[in-house]
């Protein structure tokens, strides 16, 4: 996940990687302190580490999607999370998602 304010830097990294400037190790490319992973021959890469990048497991990602849908960690979002088996350890996933939302300085009311 790319934090707000880093979108342009990540786009520039991708252009540099496509031009052959990234340091490649296996399926990973590193440039400007960020690491990107190639999905294995599809031509698609995604950021996995570095400045402005937050690595997410499925649970926190699902929670953040629900927070976005309900404009924050509202009662409706938390209820939906409690019923969704894809979040895994729901309490842990929710807490990680709340921490990420705080880091992103969302306009949601974080409880």
C-alpha positions as CSV (number, residue, x, y, z in Angstrom):
1,X,0.0,0.0,0.0
2,X,1.3,3.4,-0.9
3,X,0.9,6.2,1.6
4,X,-0.5,9.5,0.5
5,X,2.2,11.9,-0.7
6,X,4.4,9.1,-2.2
7,X,2.4,8.4,-5.4
8,X,4.6,10.6,-7.6
9,X,7.8,9.0,-6.2
10,X,6.5,5.5,-6.8
11,X,5.4,6.4,-10.3
12,X,8.9,7.8,-11.0
13,X,10.5,4.6,-9.6
14,X,8.3,2.5,-12.0
15,X,9.5,4.5,-14.9
16,X,13.1,4.1,-13.9
17,X,12.6,0.3,-13.4
18,X,11.0,0.1,-16.9
19,X,14.0,2.0,-18.3
20,X,16.3,-0.6,-16.8
21,X,17.7,1.4,-13.8
22,X,16.4,-0.8,-11.0
23,X,18.7,-3.3,-9.2
24,X,17.1,-6.7,-9.8
25,X,17.4,-9.7,-7.4
26,X,15.1,-12.5,-8.4
27,X,11.6,-11.0,-8.8
28,X,12.4,-7.9,-6.8
29,X,13.6,-4.5,-8.0
30,X,15.1,-1.9,-5.7
31,X,15.4,1.7,-6.6
32,X,15.4,4.9,-4.5
33,X,15.2,2.9,-1.3
34,X,12.0,1.1,-2.3
35,X,11.5,-2.5,-3.3
36,X,9.0,-3.7,-5.9
37,X,8.0,-7.2,-6.7
38,X,7.3,-8.5,-10.2
39,X,4.3,-10.8,-10.4
40,X,6.4,-13.3,-12.4
41,X,6.2,-12.6,-16.1
42,X,3.0,-10.6,-16.1
43,X,4.7,-7.2,-16.4
44,X,2.9,-6.1,-13.2
45,X,4.9,-5.0,-10.2
46,X,3.8,-3.7,-6.8
47,X,5.7,-2.0,-4.0
48,X,6.6,-4.2,-1.0
49,X,8.9,-2.1,1.2
50,X,10.6,1.3,1.6
51,X,9.7,4.9,2.2
52,X,6.0,5.5,1.8
53,X,5.1,1.8,1.5
54,X,3.2,-0.2,4.0
55,X,3.1,-4.0,3.7
56,X,-0.3,-5.4,4.4
57,X,-1.5,-8.9,5.1
58,X,-5.0,-9.8,3.9
59,X,-6.8,-9.1,7.2
60,X,-5.8,-5.5,7.7
61,X,-6.3,-4.8,3.9
62,X,-9.9,-6.1,4.2
63,X,-10.4,-3.9,7.3
64,X,-9.1,-0.8,5.5
65,X,-11.5,-1.5,2.6
66,X,-14.4,-1.7,5.0
67,X,-13.3,1.5,6.8
68,X,-13.2,3.3,3.4
69,X,-16.6,1.9,2.5
70,X,-18.2,3.2,5.8
71,X,-16.0,6.4,6.0
72,X,-14.0,5.2,9.0
73,X,-14.1,2.6,11.8
74,X,-17.9,3.1,12.3
75,X,-20.2,0.7,14.0
76,X,-21.3,-0.7,10.6
77,X,-17.7,-1.3,9.5
78,X,-16.7,-3.0,12.7
79,X,-19.8,-5.2,12.6
80,X,-19.0,-6.2,9.0
81,X,-15.4,-7.0,10.0
82,X,-16.6,-9.1,12.9
83,X,-18.6,-11.2,10.5
84,X,-16.0,-11.6,7.8
85,X,-13.8,-14.7,8.1
86,X,-11.3,-13.3,5.6
87,X,-9.9,-10.9,8.2
88,X,-8.3,-13.8,10.1
89,X,-7.5,-12.6,13.6
90,X,-10.1,-9.9,13.6
91,X,-8.9,-7.9,16.6
92,X,-5.3,-7.9,15.3
93,X,-6.3,-7.0,11.8
94,X,-8.6,-4.2,13.0
95,X,-5.9,-2.8,15.2
96,X,-3.3,-2.9,12.4
97,X,-5.7,-1.2,10.0
98,X,-6.4,1.5,12.6
99,X,-2.7,2.1,13.0
100,X,-2.2,2.4,9.3
101,X,-5.2,4.8,9.0
102,X,-3.7,7.0,11.7
103,X,-0.3,6.9,9.8
104,X,-2.1,7.9,6.7
105,X,-3.8,10.8,8.6
106,X,-7.2,10.0,7.2
107,X,-10.1,12.3,7.6
108,X,-12.0,9.5,9.4
109,X,-12.6,9.8,13.1
110,X,-10.2,7.2,14.4
111,X,-11.4,5.7,17.7
